[in-house]
Amino acid sequence: MATDIKTIKLYIEEQRRYHDELTLANITARAKIITYTGAVLALLAFLYVGALDSRKTVAQKLFIPQQLYGKLFYYFGLFAVLYALGKLIHGSRPSGIWTVAVESKDVSTVETMSEESYLIKLKNDYEVARKSNIQQYDRRQTALGDSFYPMLMGAIILIVLRYFQ
């Protein structure tokens, strides 16, 4: 029995370390999403600051090029930036609570459990928390991955069209 408990304790320690790493990675992904969303909004505000000028035509306000290839690049760049913004907003929405292994409802039952049964329960709780939390992290990480290159390409295209046409 002693080696079984020792093995379970080692396994729980590894799960705890993984849970801490996943929690830090999730916090980092949330911070990146907020930063990228702010960057896209700042870019759009920077590019379209002159859109409120009533002396300009709509094409001038929105800096839409006259050539067909310029229009194609413009709409592609705008679509890419708006797509990235949509993916980031979708990735930032809350989808549930971050699960932890030891919850306050467990405190009353701990006193009646043996060491081995408590360790097994804790090990199983860590597994449930990992499965729940990895889904939230994966959703955020997918949103970051899907939005980064469209955001970058769209920003470059729109800035070039705005200031170098």
N, C-alpha and C positions, 0 to 999 in steps of 0.2 A: 504493500500500500504506500509506503513512504516514497518509493520511486515514482509511483503513479502521481502522487500529489506534487512531487518535485517537477515532473514532466509537465503537468498541467500548469504549474506556476510559471515555468519557462515559456510555455505557449501563450499564456495570458500576457506576459511581459512583452512578447513580440507583437501581440495584437494591440496592446496599449501603444507601443511605439508606432505601429502602422496607423492607428487611429489619430495620433498626434500629428503625424506627417500629412495625413489626408485632410485634417482640419486646417492645417497651415496652408496647404495647397488650395483648399477651397476659399479661404480668406484672400489669398493672393489672386485667384481667378476673379473673385468679386471685385477686388480693387482694380484689376485691369479692365474689367467690363465698364466700370464707372468712369475710369480714365479715358478709355477709347470713346465712350458715348459722349463725354464732354468734349473730346477732341473733334469728333464729327460735327457736333453742334457748333463749336467755335469756328470750324472751317466754313460751314454753311453761312454763319453770321458774317464772317469775314468776306466771303465771296459775294454775298447778296446784300451788302450794306447799302448799296446805291439803288436798290430796287424800289425804294420809297420815293425816289425823286420823280415828281410829276411832270417834269419837262422832257423826260426821255420816253421813247417808245418801249413797248414790251420787250422787243428783241434786244434793245440796248440795255434795258434794266437787267435782263436775264443773261446778257452777253452771249446770245445764241449766234453762232457764225452764219454767214450767208451761203457759203459753199455747202454742198451736200455732204461731202466727207467730213467737214467741220461739224455739221449738225449730228452726223452719226457718232462722232467722237464725243460731242457734248452730251447727247442723250445716254450714251453708254457710260460715261463718267458719272453723270447724275444718278443713273440707275444703280451703278455700283456703290456709290456713297449711301444712297437711301436703302439699298439692300443690306449693307453692312450695319447701318443704324437700326434697321428692323431686327436683324439677327442679334445685335447687342441688347436691345430692349427685351427681346424674347428670352435671352439668356439671363437677364437680370431679374426676371419676375420670380417671386417666391413660389416654391413648389412643395413646401413642407418644412417641418422643423428638423434641425440637425440632431440626430439621434446619438445619445451617449449610452454606455453600457450600464452604469450604475445610476439608477433613478431614485427619486425620493420615495416612491411607493414601495421600493424594496427594503427600506430601512427596517420596517416592522417585522419582516420575515427573516431577516438575517440572524436574529438572535436565536431562532429555533432550528437553524440548519447546522449540520456538521460541516467541518472544514472542507471535506471532499465534495459534498453536494453543493456548497456555496461556490467553490471554484469551478465546478462543472456548469453551474448556472451562469456564473460570470463569463466563462468561455463562450457559452451559447449566446449570451446577451451581446458580447462583442461581435459575434458573427452576424447577428441580426442588424446591429448598428452599422457594420461595414457594408452590408448589402444595401441598406437604405441610403447611406451617405454617399456611396460610390455613384449612385444614380444621379444625385444632385450635382456632384462634382463633374461627372461626365457631361451632363447637359450644359454646364457653364463652359467647360473646356471645348466642347463642340461649337458653341456659339462664338468663342474667341477664334478658334481655328477657321471657321467658315466666314468670319467677317474681316479678318486681318488683310488679306490680299485685295479683296474688292475695295476696302476702305483706302488702302494705299494707292492702288491704281486709279481709282476714281478721283482721289485728291490730286494726284499728279496731273491727270488729264484736265481737270477743271481749272487748276491753277495755271497751267500752260495756256489754256484757251482764254482765260480771263486776262492775263497780263502779257501775253506774247503774240496776240493775233493782230 
